[in-house]
């Protein structure tokens, strides 16, 4: 089988180097072609790739296109059975590419899959969950999982969720393997999302088209959360909330998006108060920045 591995990066030269080393240090059973899209970096990432990894297919963008639009450049050029979307701040687990490709071959109904993701410290990093609709959205916005077992949430943080392979609502673009037929049927990433939520929106369209999305914890990688950004918590939370509002506007209409935005403001206020009372002032301040930027 052929696998097009796509990495979009911006000013992550050292992290990208480490990531590529873990890819090329392994021998793969499948034919793997590695693509790197550089989003107009200023840290000599391009020179590093050209000098140290000449086998990489490099695309140099003249401006920062964002996550989805960057990967779309690869999707349009590559012709492979599988496409693996990977962050530059990751380290590839042993046999991860072959393991995930084999999993998709063995499960023909599964068209999109992610793996178990661990931080560089070895702790689990949740990377999937239920689509942000109904109870799953409400539970996530107001952190109701803190009060007991939650059966539905946009972000599933419980370890048991990542113990066995199973169908899910969505998986993260940190590591996402996609069968070629998905792109043929629903198209590529929605470029209206600059960064964050494009993976959720993509999985939503795929599921509407009849494809299944799975988590396969038998494959794992390491991920330095936020390693490719400054102020990663602010970027993530702001990106997710903006993406959520856009997702509702595009799929459920303008009135639904207004309602969701009000709900988001309420949830952020609750989070600010809660974290302040807990003494976690850095989180409270970051959420305050979000509410004034959203």
N, C-alpha and C positions, 0 to 999 in steps of 0.2 A: 504494500500500500504506500501511497505517497502522502506526505504531511508537509504542509506549508506552515512554518512556525513564524508568527508575526509579533514583533516587538515594536511598540511606539515609545520613543523616549524623548525627554527634554532635560538637558543639563544633568544627566546622570552618568557621566563618563565612567567613574570608578565602579558604581553599582552595575552598570551595563557590562563592563569588562568581566566582573565576577560572575554575572549571569551567563554570559557567553562561554566562559571557561567551563562551567558545569554542564553546558550542553555539548560542547565539542570534546570534552574529556570522555564521553561515553560513545560506545558503538551501538548503533541502533539497527534493529532488524528491519524496520521500515525505512523507506527513502525519505530522509528529512532535509528539507531546504529551509534555511534560516533567512528571514527578511528582517531588516531593521529600518524603521522610518524615523528619521531625525527631524524633530519639529523646530528647526531653526535654533539649535542649541548654540550657546556661546562659550562652552567649556571644552572645545576640541574633541567632542565625542566622535564627530565624523572622522577626524584624522586618526583617532585611536582605532576605530573599526577598520579603516582602510589599511592601516599599518599592521595591526595584530590579528585581524580576522578577515583576510582577503576573500575567503569563501562565502562570506555573508553577502547577500543581495541587498544593497544599500539604496534607500530612497531618501534624497535630501529635499526637504520641504523648505521653501523660502520664508514661510511663516508658521507660527504655531497653530496647527489645524485642530488641536484637541485630540481626544482619545479615539472616538469613533471614526471621524473623518480620516485620521491617520491610518488606522487599520484598513479602512475601505480602499486605500491606495493599493494595499497588498492583495485584498480580495479580488480586485479588478484585474490584477496582473497575473497572479498565480493560478495554476491549473492543477489542483490536487484533490485527492479523495477526502482528505481531512484538513481542517484549518485549526491550528492551535494558537489562541490568543494568549499572550504571556506578558506580564509586567517586567520592566527592566530591573526592578528591585527584588527579584526572586532568585532562588538557587534551585536548579532542577534536581528533583529526587532521582535516585537510581532507577532506571527503567521506566520512568514516568510516561514518556511519550509512547513507547510500545505498549505499556500496560493499559493506557487509556484507549489507544486505537483498538486493541484486542477486546476491551470491554464494549466498545461501540459495535464491533463486529459480532460479538456474542449476544448483543441485545439490539436487534434490528429496529425495535420501536423507539429506542433512545437515539435522539439526533443531536442533542447538546448535553455535554457533561463536564463537570468539574471534579476536583479531587479534594482530599483533606489538605488543608493549608495550615502549616505551623509557623509561628513567628521564629525569628532567629534565636529566641530564647527557649524554643521548644514548646511553647504553649499554643493551644488551639486558637486559630483565628477563624471565627465563623464567616462563611462565604456563600450563604444561600438562605433560602427561606420561602415563605409563602408570598404570593403576589399581593401588593399593597391595596387590597380591596376589602371593605367590610371590617370584620372583627380583627383580621390580621393587621390592618392599618391602625386601628384604634389601639390595640394592645401595644404596638411598637411605639406609637407617638407618645403614649402616656406611661411607658415603661411598666406595664402591668405584670410583666413576668417576674418582677421583683416581689410580688405578693403571692407567688405560688406557681404551680405548673400551668403552662400556657400551651394549648394545643394548636394555636395559629398565631403567627407573628411574621411581620415583614423580614426582620432579622432573627434567625433562629440561633440562639446562643447556647442551647443545652448540648452537652457533649454527646448525649445519646443520639442526637440527630445525625451525627457524623460517624456512627459506629458501623452501619451497614449501608450497602448500596440501595437507593430507593428514589422514587420520583419526587420532584420538588417543584416549587413554583418558578424559581429563578436561581441562577448561579452567577457568581462574580466573574468579571472579565480579568481578574488577576491570573486565572488559568481557566480557559474555556475551550474545549475542543468541539468543533462543529462539523457535521457532515456537509458535503458539498451541496446536496439537494436542498438543504435549508435555504441557502442563498438563492438558489434557482427559483424557489417558490415564493419567498417573502422579501428578497432583496437584502441589502447590507445594513450596517448600523445606521440609525437615524441621526443625521448630522446636526439636528437642532439641539442635541445634547452635547455640550462641549466636553465635559468630564463628569462622571457619575450619573447613574441611572440609565445610560444607554444600554447596559447589559440587561437591566430589568425590562426595559421596553422591548428589546430584541427577543427575550424569552417569552414575553407576553404575546407578541405577534406570532412567534413560532408555535406556541401552544394553541392559539386560535386557529392556526393552519393545520393542526392535527399532529404536531410533533411532540415528543416527550422530552423533558428535561430531567436529568438525574445528577445525584451526587454519588461518586464512587470513591469511598475512603480507603480503598486498597491501594490507591496511588496517592503519593504525597509530595509536596514541595515546601520550601521555606520561603517566607515572604517578610520583608522588612516593611511593616505597615507605615505608609506615609513617607517612605524613604526618597520618593521622587519629588517631594514638595516642601515648600516652606510653610510653617504653621499648618500641619496636616489635619488636625482636628477641625479647624475653622474651614478649610477647603472641603473636607469631606461632608461635614454637616450642612454647610451652605449649599454644596453641590447636590446633595440628596434632597434637601427641601425644595430647592428650585426645580430639580428634575421631577419631583413628585407633583408639583403644581402643573408643570408643563405636560406631564403624562396624563393628568386628568383633563386638562384643556383639550388635548388632541384626541382623546379617546371617549370622553364623556360630556364634553361641551364646556362652554365658558362659565355657566352658572355653577357647575360641579367644581370647577377649578377655584372659583371664588370661595365656595364653602370649604374646600380643602385648605386654602390659604388661611382662612380664619382659624380653622382647626389647628393648623401648624403654629400660628402665633400663640394660641392658647397653650399648646403643648410645650412650646419653648419657654413660655412664662413659668409653667409648672416646673420645668427642668431647672430654670434659673433659681427659683425659690428652694427647690429640693436640694440642689447641690450646695447652695449657700448655707442652708441649715445643717448639712452634713459636714461643713467645713472644707469642701472641695471648691475653693474659690476660683481656681484656674478654670475649671469647667464652667462655673457660673459666668465668669467674665467672657469666656469664648462664646457661650450661648447668647450673651448680651450683644456681642459683636454681630452674631448671625442675625438677630432680630432687627438690628439697625441697617443691615446690608441686604436682607432678603427683599 
